[in-house]
Amino acid sequence: MLEAREARTLEPQLSCVAALESPSTGIIDSHAYMLALRGEAEGRGAAIAFRSPLTGGRVQRGGIELEVGSTEPVRLVART
């Protein structure tokens, strides 16, 4: 915790009663992060189907059966 005076030393335009300093956190680019996750998943064999609404599913022996709707609905079994 910082008193207002201490916070204004770090950020002169700040108007506050007190502040919380967290030096080990930050702001991330969420879009770039999601693209990185997608690239990693696809690099490991994942297939991503965008704009494919999940309409149902059930747990079964050997995985999860998913019902995916769209103009051509499909059922698939995901092991993971």
All heavy atoms as a GROMACS GRO file, in nm:
protein
  590
    1MET      N    1   0.085  -0.118   0.000
    1MET     CA    2   0.000   0.000   0.000
    1MET      C    3   0.089   0.124   0.000
    1MET      O    4   0.192   0.126   0.065
    1MET     CB    5  -0.090   0.001   0.124
    1MET     CG    6  -0.198  -0.106   0.125
    1MET     SD    7  -0.324  -0.083  -0.001
    1MET     CE    8  -0.394   0.074   0.040
    2LEU      N    9   0.045   0.223  -0.076
    2LEU     CA   10   0.116   0.350  -0.082
    2LEU      C   11   0.024   0.462  -0.035
    2LEU      O   12  -0.096   0.460  -0.065
    2LEU     CB   13   0.160   0.381  -0.225
    2LEU     CG   14   0.254   0.283  -0.294
    2LEU    CD1   15   0.274   0.324  -0.439
    2LEU    CD2   16   0.386   0.275  -0.221
    3GLU      N   17   0.079   0.556   0.036
    3GLU     CA   18   0.003   0.676   0.068
    3GLU      C   19  -0.007   0.760  -0.058
    3GLU      O   20   0.072   0.743  -0.152
    3GLU     CB   21   0.074   0.754   0.179
    3GLU     CG   22   0.077   0.679   0.311
    3GLU     CD   23   0.149   0.759   0.420
    3GLU    OE1   24   0.182   0.877   0.397
    3GLU    OE2   25   0.172   0.701   0.526
    4ALA      N   26  -0.101   0.852  -0.064
    4ALA     CA   27  -0.123   0.935  -0.182
    4ALA      C   28   0.005   1.004  -0.226
    4ALA      O   29   0.038   1.009  -0.345
    4ALA     CB   30  -0.233   1.036  -0.156
    5ARG      N   31   0.080   1.058  -0.132
    5ARG     CA   32   0.205   1.130  -0.162
    5ARG      C   33   0.304   1.037  -0.232
    5ARG      O   34   0.366   1.073  -0.332
    5ARG     CB   35   0.264   1.185  -0.032
    5ARG     CG   36   0.401   1.247  -0.044
    5ARG     CD   37   0.456   1.293   0.092
    5ARG     NE   38   0.438   1.198   0.202
    5ARG     CZ   39   0.510   1.087   0.222
    5ARG    NH1   40   0.605   1.054   0.137
    5ARG    NH2   41   0.487   1.009   0.326
    6GLU      N   42   0.318   0.913  -0.184
    6GLU     CA   43   0.410   0.816  -0.244
    6GLU      C   44   0.364   0.779  -0.386
    6GLU      O   45   0.446   0.766  -0.478
    6GLU     CB   46   0.417   0.690  -0.158
    6GLU     CG   47   0.475   0.712  -0.020
    6GLU     CD   48   0.459   0.589   0.067
    6GLU    OE1   49   0.345   0.540   0.082
    6GLU    OE2   50   0.562   0.542   0.119
    7ALA      N   51   0.233   0.763  -0.402
    7ALA     CA   52   0.180   0.727  -0.533
    7ALA      C   53   0.204   0.838  -0.634
    7ALA      O   54   0.241   0.813  -0.749
    7ALA     CB   55   0.030   0.695  -0.523
    8ARG      N   56   0.185   0.964  -0.592
    8ARG     CA   57   0.207   1.076  -0.683
    8ARG      C   58   0.354   1.092  -0.719
    8ARG      O   59   0.388   1.146  -0.823
    8ARG     CB   60   0.150   1.204  -0.623
    8ARG     CG   61  -0.002   1.214  -0.641
    8ARG     CD   62  -0.053   1.352  -0.609
    8ARG     NE   63  -0.034   1.388  -0.469
    8ARG     CZ   64  -0.115   1.354  -0.370
    8ARG    NH1   65  -0.225   1.286  -0.397
    8ARG    NH2   66  -0.091   1.390  -0.246
    9THR      N   67   0.446   1.043  -0.634
    9THR     CA   68   0.588   1.045  -0.667
    9THR      C   69   0.613   0.955  -0.789
    9THR      O   70   0.692   0.988  -0.877
    9THR     CB   71   0.673   0.997  -0.548
    9THR    OG1   72   0.650   1.084  -0.437
    9THR    CG2   73   0.820   0.994  -0.581
   10LEU      N   74   0.542   0.842  -0.794
   10LEU     CA   75   0.556   0.750  -0.907
   10LEU      C   76   0.477   0.796  -1.029
   10LEU      O   77   0.518   0.773  -1.142
   10LEU     CB   78   0.508   0.610  -0.865
   10LEU     CG   79   0.586   0.542  -0.754
   10LEU    CD1   80   0.516   0.414  -0.710
   10LEU    CD2   81   0.728   0.513  -0.800
   11GLU      N   82   0.361   0.857  -1.005
   11GLU     CA   83   0.272   0.899  -1.113
   11GLU      C   84   0.214   1.036  -1.079
   11GLU      O   85   0.109   1.046  -1.014
   11GLU     CB   86   0.160   0.796  -1.131
   11GLU     CG   87   0.068   0.823  -1.247
   11GLU     CD   88   0.142   0.833  -1.379
   11GLU    OE1   89   0.212   0.738  -1.417
   11GLU    OE2   90   0.129   0.938  -1.444
   12PRO      N   91   0.281   1.144  -1.120
   12PRO     CA   92   0.243   1.280  -1.080
   12PRO      C   93   0.099   1.320  -1.114
   12PRO      O   94   0.040   1.400  -1.042
   12PRO     CB   95   0.343   1.368  -1.155
   12PRO     CG   96   0.459   1.280  -1.182
   12PRO     CD   97   0.403   1.143  -1.201
   13GLN      N   98   0.040   1.267  -1.220
   13GLN     CA   99  -0.096   1.306  -1.259
   13GLN      C  100  -0.204   1.230  -1.182
   13GLN      O  101  -0.323   1.253  -1.202
   13GLN     CB  102  -0.115   1.284  -1.410
   13GLN     CG  103  -0.024   1.369  -1.495
   13GLN     CD  104  -0.050   1.517  -1.475
   13GLN    OE1  105  -0.164   1.561  -1.476
   13GLN    NE2  106   0.056   1.595  -1.455
   14LEU      N  107  -0.165   1.142  -1.095
   14LEU     CA  108  -0.259   1.058  -1.020
   14LEU      C  109  -0.332   1.138  -0.914
   14LEU      O  110  -0.273   1.220  -0.844
   14LEU     CB  111  -0.182   0.943  -0.955
   14LEU     CG  112  -0.264   0.835  -0.885
   14LEU    CD1  113  -0.354   0.763  -0.984
   14LEU    CD2  114  -0.170   0.737  -0.817
   15SER      N  115  -0.460   1.114  -0.901
   15SER     CA  116  -0.540   1.174  -0.794
   15SER      C  117  -0.598   1.057  -0.714
   15SER      O  118  -0.679   0.980  -0.765
   15SER     CB  119  -0.653   1.258  -0.854
   15SER     OG  120  -0.737   1.305  -0.751
   16CYS      N  121  -0.554   1.042  -0.588
   16CYS     CA  122  -0.600   0.928  -0.508
   16CYS      C  123  -0.587   0.958  -0.360
   16CYS      O  124  -0.523   1.054  -0.320
   16CYS     CB  125  -0.521   0.804  -0.543
   16CYS     SG  126  -0.347   0.814  -0.496
   17VAL      N  127  -0.646   0.873  -0.280
   17VAL     CA  128  -0.632   0.878  -0.135
   17VAL      C  129  -0.519   0.784  -0.094
   17VAL      O  130  -0.441   0.814  -0.005
   17VAL     CB  131  -0.764   0.837  -0.066
   17VAL    CG1  132  -0.747   0.828   0.085
   17VAL    CG2  133  -0.875   0.933  -0.104
   18ALA      N  134  -0.509   0.672  -0.164
   18ALA     CA  135  -0.405   0.572  -0.143
   18ALA      C  136  -0.395   0.491  -0.271
   18ALA      O  137  -0.478   0.504  -0.360
   18ALA     CB  138  -0.438   0.484  -0.024
   19ALA      N  139  -0.293   0.407  -0.279
   19ALA     CA  140  -0.275   0.325  -0.400
   19ALA      C  141  -0.216   0.190  -0.361
   19ALA      O  142  -0.158   0.175  -0.254
   19ALA     CB  143  -0.186   0.396  -0.499
   20LEU      N  144  -0.230   0.096  -0.449
   20LEU     CA  145  -0.172  -0.036  -0.432
   20LEU      C  146  -0.069  -0.055  -0.541
   20LEU      O  147  -0.101  -0.045  -0.660
   20LEU     CB  148  -0.281  -0.143  -0.443
   20LEU     CG  149  -0.236  -0.288  -0.434
   20LEU    CD1  150  -0.178  -0.317  -0.297
   20LEU    CD2  151  -0.352  -0.381  -0.463
   21GLU      N  152   0.055  -0.080  -0.504
   21GLU     CA  153   0.161  -0.103  -0.602
   21GLU      C  154   0.182  -0.253  -0.615
   21GLU      O  155   0.194  -0.325  -0.517
   21GLU     CB  156   0.291  -0.037  -0.557
   21GLU     CG  157   0.403  -0.056  -0.657
   21GLU     CD  158   0.533   0.007  -0.613
   21GLU    OE1  159   0.553   0.029  -0.492
   21GLU    OE2  160   0.616   0.032  -0.700
   22SER      N  161   0.188  -0.299  -0.739
   22SER     CA  162   0.209  -0.440  -0.766
   22SER      C  163   0.317  -0.451  -0.873
   22SER      O  164   0.287  -0.457  -0.993
   22SER     CB  165   0.078  -0.505  -0.813
   22SER     OG  166   0.098  -0.641  -0.838
   23PRO      N  167   0.442  -0.455  -0.834
   23PRO     CA  168   0.552  -0.454  -0.932
   23PRO      C  169   0.566  -0.582  -1.015
   23PRO      O  170   0.633  -0.581  -1.118
   23PRO     CB  171   0.675  -0.433  -0.845
   23PRO     CG  172   0.638  -0.483  -0.711
   23PRO     CD  173   0.491  -0.457  -0.697
   24SER      N  174   0.502  -0.690  -0.975
   24SER     CA  175   0.519  -0.815  -1.050
   24SER      C  176   0.400  -0.847  -1.140
   24SER      O  177   0.388  -0.958  -1.189
   24SER     CB  178   0.544  -0.931  -0.953
   24SER     OG  179   0.430  -0.950  -0.872
   25THR      N  180   0.310  -0.754  -1.160
   25THR     CA  181   0.198  -0.777  -1.251
   25THR      C  182   0.201  -0.673  -1.361
   25THR      O  183   0.275  -0.576  -1.355
   25THR     CB  184   0.062  -0.767  -1.177
   25THR    OG1  185   0.049  -0.636  -1.123
   25THR    CG2  186   0.052  -0.870  -1.067
   26GLY      N  187   0.121  -0.693  -1.462
   26GLY     CA  188   0.119  -0.597  -1.571
   26GLY      C  189   0.002  -0.619  -1.662
   26GLY      O  190  -0.083  -0.704  -1.640
   27ILE      N  191  -0.002  -0.542  -1.768
   27ILE     CA  192  -0.108  -0.550  -1.868
   27ILE      C  193  -0.056  -0.634  -1.984
   27ILE      O  194   0.059  -0.620  -2.025
   27ILE     CB  195  -0.145  -0.409  -1.917
   27ILE    CG1  196  -0.199  -0.326  -1.800
   27ILE    CG2  197  -0.246  -0.416  -2.031
   27ILE    CD1  198  -0.218  -0.180  -1.833
   28ILE      N  199  -0.139  -0.724  -2.032
   28ILE     CA  200  -0.098  -0.807  -2.145
   28ILE      C  201  -0.185  -0.777  -2.266
   28ILE      O  202  -0.295  -0.725  -2.254
   28ILE     CB  203  -0.105  -0.958  -2.112
   28ILE    CG1  204  -0.250  -1.003  -2.089
   28ILE    CG2  205  -0.017  -0.991  -1.993
   28ILE    CD1  206  -0.267  -1.152  -2.090
   29ASP      N  207  -0.136  -0.812  -2.381
   29ASP     CA  208  -0.211  -0.802  -2.505
   29ASP      C  209  -0.291  -0.932  -2.517
   29ASP      O  210  -0.238  -1.036  -2.558
   29ASP     CB  211  -0.114  -0.785  -2.622
   29ASP     CG  212  -0.183  -0.776  -2.757
   29ASP    OD1  213  -0.300  -0.816  -2.769
   29ASP    OD2  214  -0.117  -0.728  -2.851
   30SER      N  215  -0.419  -0.926  -2.480
   30SER     CA  216  -0.500  -1.049  -2.475
   30SER      C  217  -0.516  -1.113  -2.613
   30SER      O  218  -0.519  -1.236  -2.624
   30SER     CB  219  -0.637  -1.021  -2.412
   30SER     OG  220  -0.707  -0.924  -2.488
   31HIS      N  221  -0.525  -1.033  -2.718
   31HIS     CA  222  -0.539  -1.089  -2.852
   31HIS      C  223  -0.412  -1.167  -2.892
   31HIS      O  224  -0.421  -1.279  -2.942
   31HIS     CB  225  -0.568  -0.979  -2.954
   31HIS     CG  226  -0.594  -1.030  -3.092
   31HIS    ND1  227  -0.707  -1.100  -3.126
   31HIS    CD2  228  -0.519  -1.024  -3.204
   31HIS    CE1  229  -0.701  -1.134  -3.253
   31HIS    NE2  230  -0.589  -1.090  -3.303
   32ALA      N  231  -0.296  -1.109  -2.866
   32ALA     CA  232  -0.170  -1.177  -2.898
   32ALA      C  233  -0.156  -1.304  -2.813
   32ALA      O  234  -0.108  -1.406  -2.862
   32ALA     CB  235  -0.052  -1.084  -2.874
   33TYR      N  236  -0.201  -1.298  -2.689
   33TYR     CA  237  -0.194  -1.415  -2.601
   33TYR      C  238  -0.282  -1.528  -2.656
   33TYR      O  239  -0.239  -1.643  -2.662
   33TYR     CB  240  -0.238  -1.376  -2.459
   33TYR     CG  241  -0.238  -1.490  -2.361
   33TYR    CD1  242  -0.122  -1.560  -2.332
   33TYR    CD2  243  -0.355  -1.528  -2.296
   33TYR    CE1  244  -0.122  -1.666  -2.241
   33TYR    CE2  245  -0.354  -1.632  -2.205
   33TYR     CZ  246  -0.238  -1.700  -2.179
   33TYR     OH  247  -0.240  -1.804  -2.089
   34MET      N  248  -0.404  -1.494  -2.699
   34MET     CA  249  -0.493  -1.597  -2.754
   34MET      C  250  -0.437  -1.655  -2.883
   34MET      O  251  -0.447  -1.775  -2.908
   34MET     CB  252  -0.633  -1.538  -2.779
   34MET     CG  253  -0.704  -1.498  -2.651
   34MET     SD  254  -0.721  -1.632  -2.532
   34MET     CE  255  -0.828  -1.742  -2.617
   35LEU      N  256  -0.374  -1.571  -2.967
   35LEU     CA  257  -0.311  -1.622  -3.089
   35LEU      C  258  -0.196  -1.717  -3.056
   35LEU      O  259  -0.177  -1.819  -3.124
   35LEU     CB  260  -0.262  -1.507  -3.177
   35LEU     CG  261  -0.369  -1.426  -3.248
   35LEU    CD1  262  -0.306  -1.307  -3.321
   35LEU    CD2  263  -0.448  -1.513  -3.345
   36ALA      N  264  -0.120  -1.684  -2.952
   36ALA     CA  265  -0.010  -1.771  -2.911
   36ALA      C  266  -0.062  -1.905  -2.861
   36ALA      O  267  -0.007  -2.011  -2.894
   36ALA     CB  268   0.074  -1.702  -2.804
   37LEU      N  269  -0.171  -1.901  -2.782
   37LEU     CA  270  -0.231  -2.026  -2.734
   37LEU      C  271  -0.283  -2.109  -2.851
   37LEU      O  272  -0.265  -2.232  -2.854
   37LEU     CB  273  -0.345  -1.996  -2.636
   37LEU     CG  274  -0.306  -1.940  -2.501
   37LEU    CD1  275  -0.431  -1.907  -2.420
   37LEU    CD2  276  -0.218  -2.037  -2.425
   38ARG      N  277  -0.345  -2.043  -2.947
   38ARG     CA  278  -0.396  -2.114  -3.066
   38ARG      C  279  -0.281  -2.180  -3.141
   38ARG      O  280  -0.289  -2.296  -3.180
   38ARG     CB  281  -0.469  -2.016  -3.157
   38ARG     CG  282  -0.515  -2.077  -3.286
   38ARG     CD  283  -0.579  -1.974  -3.375
   38ARG     NE  284  -0.611  -2.029  -3.505
   38ARG     CZ  285  -0.656  -1.959  -3.606
   38ARG    NH1  286  -0.675  -1.829  -3.593
   38ARG    NH2  287  -0.682  -2.017  -3.721
   39GLY      N  288  -0.172  -2.106  -3.162
   39GLY     CA  289  -0.057  -2.160  -3.233
   39GLY      C  290   0.003  -2.279  -3.161
   39GLY      O  291   0.038  -2.380  -3.224
   40GLU      N  292   0.011  -2.271  -3.029
   40GLU     CA  293   0.066  -2.382  -2.952
   40GLU      C  294  -0.026  -2.504  -2.961
   40GLU      O  295   0.021  -2.616  -2.978
   40GLU     CB  296   0.083  -2.340  -2.806
   40GLU     CG  297   0.153  -2.443  -2.722
   40GLU     CD  298   0.181  -2.394  -2.581
   40GLU    OE1  299   0.214  -2.276  -2.563
   40GLU    OE2  300   0.172  -2.477  -2.489
   41ALA      N  301  -0.156  -2.482  -2.950
   41ALA     CA  302  -0.252  -2.593  -2.958
   41ALA      C  303  -0.247  -2.659  -3.095
   41ALA      O  304  -0.241  -2.782  -3.106
   41ALA     CB  305  -0.394  -2.542  -2.928
   42GLU      N  306  -0.247  -2.579  -3.201
   42GLU     CA  307  -0.244  -2.635  -3.336
   42GLU      C  308  -0.110  -2.705  -3.363
   42GLU      O  309  -0.106  -2.807  -3.431
   42GLU     CB  310  -0.269  -2.526  -3.439
   42GLU     CG  311  -0.413  -2.478  -3.439
   42GLU     CD  312  -0.442  -2.364  -3.534
   42GLU    OE1  313  -0.346  -2.295  -3.577
   42GLU    OE2  314  -0.560  -2.345  -3.565
   43GLY      N  315  -0.003  -2.653  -3.305
   43GLY     CA  316   0.127  -2.716  -3.319
   43GLY      C  317   0.134  -2.853  -3.254
   43GLY      O  318   0.217  -2.937  -3.289
   44ARG      N  319   0.043  -2.877  -3.160
   44ARG     CA  320   0.037  -3.007  -3.093
   44ARG      C  321  -0.075  -3.094  -3.145
   44ARG      O  322  -0.113  -3.193  -3.084
   44ARG     CB  323   0.022  -2.986  -2.942
   44ARG     CG  324   0.145  -2.921  -2.882
   44ARG     CD  325   0.122  -2.888  -2.737
   44ARG     NE  326   0.237  -2.821  -2.683
   44ARG     CZ  327   0.304  -2.861  -2.577
   44ARG    NH1  328   0.266  -2.969  -2.512
   44ARG    NH2  329   0.408  -2.793  -2.533
   45GLY      N  330  -0.132  -3.054  -3.259
   45GLY     CA  331  -0.232  -3.139  -3.324
   45GLY      C  332  -0.377  -3.103  -3.300
   45GLY      O  333  -0.466  -3.173  -3.347
   46ALA      N  334  -0.405  -2.995  -3.228
   46ALA     CA  335  -0.544  -2.956  -3.204
   46ALA      C  336  -0.604  -2.895  -3.330
   46ALA      O  337  -0.535  -2.834  -3.410
   46ALA     CB  338  -0.552  -2.854  -3.090
   47ALA      N  339  -0.733  -2.916  -3.345
   47ALA     CA  340  -0.807  -2.853  -3.455
   47ALA      C  341  -0.908  -2.758  -3.391
   47ALA      O  342  -0.980  -2.796  -3.298
   47ALA     CB  343  -0.879  -2.958  -3.538
   48ILE      N  344  -0.914  -2.637  -3.440
   48ILE     CA  345  -1.004  -2.537  -3.384
   48ILE      C  346  -1.110  -2.504  -3.487
   48ILE      O  347  -1.079  -2.472  -3.602
   48ILE     CB  348  -0.925  -2.410  -3.343
   48ILE    CG1  349  -0.819  -2.449  -3.239
   48ILE    CG2  350  -1.019  -2.304  -3.289
   48ILE    CD1  351  -0.723  -2.340  -3.203
   49ALA      N  352  -1.236  -2.514  -3.445
   49ALA     CA  353  -1.349  -2.487  -3.535
   49ALA      C  354  -1.420  -2.361  -3.487
   49ALA      O  355  -1.498  -2.365  -3.392
   49ALA     CB  356  -1.444  -2.605  -3.537
   50PHE      N  357  -1.393  -2.250  -3.552
   50PHE     CA  358  -1.456  -2.124  -3.515
   50PHE      C  359  -1.599  -2.118  -3.564
   50PHE      O  360  -1.636  -2.184  -3.662
   50PHE     CB  361  -1.376  -2.007  -3.573
   50PHE     CG  362  -1.238  -1.996  -3.515
   50PHE    CD1  363  -1.129  -2.043  -3.584
   50PHE    CD2  364  -1.219  -1.941  -3.389
   50PHE    CE1  365  -1.002  -2.034  -3.530
   50PHE    CE2  366  -1.092  -1.932  -3.334
   50PHE     CZ  367  -0.983  -1.978  -3.405
   51ARG      N  368  -1.680  -2.041  -3.496
   51ARG     CA  369  -1.822  -2.022  -3.531
   51ARG      C  370  -1.896  -2.155  -3.543
   51ARG      O  371  -1.973  -2.175  -3.635
   51ARG     CB  372  -1.834  -1.939  -3.658
   51ARG     CG  373  -1.786  -1.797  -3.641
   51ARG     CD  374  -1.798  -1.716  -3.770
   51ARG     NE  375  -1.754  -1.581  -3.753
   51ARG     CZ  376  -1.626  -1.542  -3.756
   51ARG    NH1  377  -1.531  -1.629  -3.774
   51ARG    NH2  378  -1.594  -1.415  -3.739
   52SER      N  379  -1.866  -2.243  -3.449
   52SER     CA  380  -1.930  -2.375  -3.446
   52SER      C  381  -1.994  -2.393  -3.310
   52SER      O  382  -1.928  -2.434  -3.215
   52SER     CB  383  -1.826  -2.484  -3.471
   52SER     OG  384  -1.765  -2.468  -3.595
   53PRO      N  385  -2.123  -2.362  -3.298
   53PRO     CA  386  -2.189  -2.370  -3.168
   53PRO      C  387  -2.199  -2.512  -3.115
   53PRO      O  388  -2.234  -2.605  -3.188
   53PRO     CB  389  -2.327  -2.311  -3.194
   53PRO     CG  390  -2.350  -2.330  -3.340
   53PRO     CD  391  -2.214  -2.322  -3.405
   54LEU      N  392  -2.165  -2.528  -2.988
   54LEU     CA  393  -2.179  -2.656  -2.920
   54LEU      C  394  -2.325  -2.670  -2.879
   54LEU      O  395  -2.377  -2.587  -2.805
   54LEU     CB  396  -2.088  -2.662  -2.799
   54LEU     CG  397  -2.088  -2.790  -2.719
   54LEU    CD1  398  -2.033  -2.905  -2.803
   54LEU    CD2  399  -2.008  -2.774  -2.592
   55THR      N  400  -2.393  -2.772  -2.929
   55THR     CA  401  -2.536  -2.788  -2.900
   55THR      C  402  -2.565  -2.898  -2.800
   55THR      O  403  -2.675  -2.909  -2.750
   55THR     CB  404  -2.614  -2.816  -3.030
   55THR    OG1  405  -2.563  -2.934  -3.092
   55THR    CG2  406  -2.603  -2.699  -3.127
   56GLY      N  407  -2.464  -2.979  -2.769
   56GLY     CA  408  -2.485  -3.085  -2.671
   56GLY      C  409  -2.360  -3.167  -2.654
   56GLY      O  410  -2.261  -3.150  -2.726
   57GLY      N  411  -2.366  -3.256  -2.558
   57GLY     CA  412  -2.252  -3.342  -2.536
   57GLY      C  413  -2.278  -3.438  -2.421
   57GLY      O  414  -2.369  -3.419  -2.343
   58ARG      N  415  -2.198  -3.543  -2.418
   58ARG     CA  416  -2.210  -3.639  -2.307
   58ARG      C  417  -2.078  -3.711  -2.288
   58ARG      O  418  -2.002  -3.732  -2.383
   58ARG     CB  419  -2.324  -3.738  -2.332
   58ARG     CG  420  -2.302  -3.831  -2.447
   58ARG     CD  421  -2.426  -3.919  -2.471
   58ARG     NE  422  -2.405  -4.001  -2.589
   58ARG     CZ  423  -2.370  -4.128  -2.585
   58ARG    NH1  424  -2.357  -4.190  -2.470
   58ARG    NH2  425  -2.351  -4.196  -2.696
   59VAL      N  426  -2.054  -3.747  -2.163
   59VAL     CA  427  -1.934  -3.823  -2.131
   59VAL      C  428  -1.962  -3.969  -2.166
   59VAL      O  429  -2.068  -4.022  -2.134
   59VAL     CB  430  -1.900  -3.809  -1.981
   59VAL    CG1  431  -1.781  -3.897  -1.945
   59VAL    CG2  432  -1.872  -3.664  -1.947
   60GLN      N  433  -1.869  -4.031  -2.234
   60GLN     CA  434  -1.883  -4.172  -2.268
   60GLN      C  435  -1.748  -4.241  -2.250
   60GLN      O  436  -1.647  -4.175  -2.231
   60GLN     CB  437  -1.935  -4.190  -2.410
   60GLN     CG  438  -1.839  -4.138  -2.516
   60GLN     CD  439  -1.895  -4.161  -2.655
   60GLN    OE1  440  -2.016  -4.163  -2.675
   60GLN    NE2  441  -1.807  -4.178  -2.752
   61ARG      N  442  -1.748  -4.370  -2.256
   61ARG     CA  443  -1.623  -4.444  -2.244
   61ARG      C  444  -1.528  -4.402  -2.357
   61ARG      O  445  -1.566  -4.403  -2.473
   61ARG     CB  446  -1.652  -4.594  -2.253
   61ARG     CG  447  -1.540  -4.680  -2.204
   61ARG     CD  448  -1.580  -4.827  -2.211
   61ARG     NE  449  -1.683  -4.864  -2.117
   61ARG     CZ  450  -1.660  -4.914  -1.996
   61ARG    NH1  451  -1.538  -4.933  -1.955
   61ARG    NH2  452  -1.760  -4.949  -1.917
   62GLY      N  453  -1.410  -4.361  -2.321
   62GLY     CA  454  -1.312  -4.322  -2.422
   62GLY      C  455  -1.308  -4.175  -2.454
   62GLY      O  456  -1.230  -4.132  -2.538
   63GLY      N  457  -1.394  -4.095  -2.393
   63GLY     CA  458  -1.388  -3.952  -2.421
   63GLY      C  459  -1.520  -3.882  -2.399
   63GLY      O  460  -1.604  -3.926  -2.323
   64ILE      N  461  -1.534  -3.772  -2.468
   64ILE     CA  462  -1.656  -3.691  -2.459
   64ILE      C  463  -1.712  -3.677  -2.600
   64ILE      O  464  -1.642  -3.637  -2.692
   64ILE     CB  465  -1.625  -3.552  -2.402
   64ILE    CG1  466  -1.564  -3.564  -2.263
   64ILE    CG2  467  -1.750  -3.465  -2.398
   64ILE    CD1  468  -1.510  -3.434  -2.208
   65GLU      N  469  -1.838  -3.712  -2.615
   65GLU     CA  470  -1.903  -3.695  -2.744
   65GLU      C  471  -1.963  -3.555  -2.748
   65GLU      O  472  -2.035  -3.514  -2.658
   65GLU     CB  473  -2.015  -3.798  -2.763
   65GLU     CG  474  -2.084  -3.785  -2.898
   65GLU     CD  475  -2.193  -3.888  -2.915
   65GLU    OE1  476  -2.161  -4.003  -2.950
   65GLU    OE2  477  -2.310  -3.852  -2.892
   66LEU      N  478  -1.931  -3.481  -2.852
   66LEU     CA  479  -1.979  -3.344  -2.868
   66LEU      C  480  -2.069  -3.334  -2.989
   66LEU      O  481  -2.041  -3.391  -3.094
   66LEU     CB  482  -1.861  -3.248  -2.885
   66LEU     CG  483  -1.759  -3.246  -2.772
   66LEU    CD1  484  -1.639  -3.161  -2.812
   66LEU    CD2  485  -1.821  -3.196  -2.644
   67GLU      N  486  -2.177  -3.261  -2.973
   67GLU     CA  487  -2.266  -3.231  -3.085
   67GLU      C  488  -2.240  -3.086  -3.122
   67GLU      O  489  -2.261  -2.996  -3.042
   67GLU     CB  490  -2.411  -3.251  -3.045
   67GLU     CG  491  -2.444  -3.394  -3.006
   67GLU     CD  492  -2.583  -3.406  -2.944
   67GLU    OE1  493  -2.666  -3.314  -2.958
   67GLU    OE2  494  -2.607  -3.509  -2.880
   68VAL      N  495  -2.191  -3.066  -3.242
   68VAL     CA  496  -2.155  -2.932  -3.288
   68VAL      C  497  -2.249  -2.893  -3.400
   68VAL      O  498  -2.260  -2.962  -3.502
   68VAL     CB  499  -2.009  -2.929  -3.336
   68VAL    CG1  500  -1.970  -2.788  -3.378
   68VAL    CG2  501  -1.915  -2.980  -3.227
   69GLY      N  502  -2.321  -2.782  -3.382
   69GLY     CA  503  -2.417  -2.738  -3.482
   69GLY      C  504  -2.358  -2.636  -3.576
   69GLY      O  505  -2.253  -2.579  -3.552
   70SER      N  506  -2.422  -2.618  -3.684
   70SER     CA  507  -2.392  -2.516  -3.785
   70SER      C  508  -2.480  -2.550  -3.903
   70SER      O  509  -2.582  -2.616  -3.886
   70SER     CB  510  -2.243  -2.514  -3.823
   70SER     OG  511  -2.206  -2.632  -3.890
   71THR      N  512  -2.441  -2.511  -4.021
   71THR     CA  513  -2.521  -2.548  -4.138
   71THR      C  514  -2.515  -2.698  -4.164
   71THR      O  515  -2.605  -2.754  -4.223
   71THR     CB  516  -2.474  -2.471  -4.262
   71THR    OG1  517  -2.335  -2.494  -4.280
   71THR    CG2  518  -2.501  -2.321  -4.248
   72GLU      N  519  -2.403  -2.762  -4.121
   72GLU     CA  520  -2.388  -2.906  -4.134
   72GLU      C  521  -2.347  -2.962  -3.997
   72GLU      O  522  -2.227  -2.980  -3.969
   72GLU     CB  523  -2.282  -2.938  -4.239
   72GLU     CG  524  -2.320  -2.891  -4.378
   72GLU     CD  525  -2.213  -2.924  -4.480
   72GLU    OE1  526  -2.148  -3.030  -4.468
   72GLU    OE2  527  -2.194  -2.843  -4.571
   73PRO      N  528  -2.443  -2.994  -3.909
   73PRO     CA  529  -2.411  -3.043  -3.775
   73PRO      C  530  -2.330  -3.173  -3.778
   73PRO      O  531  -2.346  -3.254  -3.868
   73PRO     CB  532  -2.549  -3.068  -3.711
   73PRO     CG  533  -2.646  -2.998  -3.798
   73PRO     CD  534  -2.585  -2.987  -3.933
   74VAL      N  535  -2.241  -3.188  -3.680
   74VAL     CA  536  -2.160  -3.309  -3.670
   74VAL      C  537  -2.152  -3.354  -3.526
   74VAL      O  538  -2.178  -3.279  -3.434
   74VAL     CB  539  -2.015  -3.287  -3.723
   74VAL    CG1  540  -2.016  -3.252  -3.869
   74VAL    CG2  541  -1.944  -3.180  -3.643
   75ARG      N  542  -2.117  -3.481  -3.507
   75ARG     CA  543  -2.086  -3.537  -3.376
   75ARG      C  544  -1.944  -3.585  -3.380
   75ARG      O  545  -1.900  -3.646  -3.479
   75ARG     CB  546  -2.177  -3.655  -3.344
   75ARG     CG  547  -2.315  -3.614  -3.305
   75ARG     CD  548  -2.390  -3.732  -3.249
   75ARG     NE  549  -2.518  -3.680  -3.200
   75ARG     CZ  550  -2.619  -3.753  -3.169
   75ARG    NH1  551  -2.610  -3.884  -3.178
   75ARG    NH2  552  -2.730  -3.700  -3.126
   76LEU      N  553  -1.870  -3.557  -3.276
   76LEU     CA  554  -1.732  -3.605  -3.270
   76LEU      C  555  -1.700  -3.647  -3.128
   76LEU      O  556  -1.767  -3.608  -3.034
   76LEU     CB  557  -1.635  -3.497  -3.320
   76LEU     CG  558  -1.637  -3.364  -3.246
   76LEU    CD1  559  -1.525  -3.358  -3.144
   76LEU    CD2  560  -1.620  -3.253  -3.346
   77VAL      N  561  -1.598  -3.731  -3.116
   77VAL     CA  562  -1.554  -3.777  -2.985
   77VAL      C  563  -1.417  -3.718  -2.959
   77VAL      O  564  -1.324  -3.735  -3.039
   77VAL     CB  565  -1.550  -3.931  -2.976
   77VAL    CG1  566  -1.494  -3.975  -2.843
   77VAL    CG2  567  -1.689  -3.989  -2.998
   78ALA      N  568  -1.405  -3.648  -2.847
   78ALA     CA  569  -1.278  -3.590  -2.806
   78ALA      C  570  -1.222  -3.675  -2.693
   78ALA      O  571  -1.289  -3.700  -2.594
   78ALA     CB  572  -1.298  -3.446  -2.759
   79ARG      N  573  -1.099  -3.722  -2.710
   79ARG     CA  574  -1.036  -3.802  -2.604
   79ARG      C  575  -0.994  -3.715  -2.487
   79ARG      O  576  -0.983  -3.762  -2.375
   79ARG     CB  577  -0.914  -3.874  -2.659
   79ARG     CG  578  -0.950  -3.985  -2.757
   79ARG     CD  579  -0.824  -4.055  -2.802
   79ARG     NE  580  -0.732  -3.953  -2.853
   79ARG     CZ  581  -0.655  -3.969  -2.958
   79ARG    NH1  582  -0.654  -4.082  -3.021
   79ARG    NH2  583  -0.575  -3.873  -2.998
   80THR      N  584  -0.966  -3.590  -2.514
   80THR     CA  585  -0.919  -3.500  -2.410
   80THR      C  586  -1.011  -3.382  -2.396
   80THR      O  587  -1.049  -3.323  -2.495
   80THR     CB  588  -0.778  -3.445  -2.444
   80THR    OG1  589  -0.693  -3.555  -2.471
   80THR    CG2  590  -0.721  -3.365  -2.331
   0.00000   0.00000   0.00000
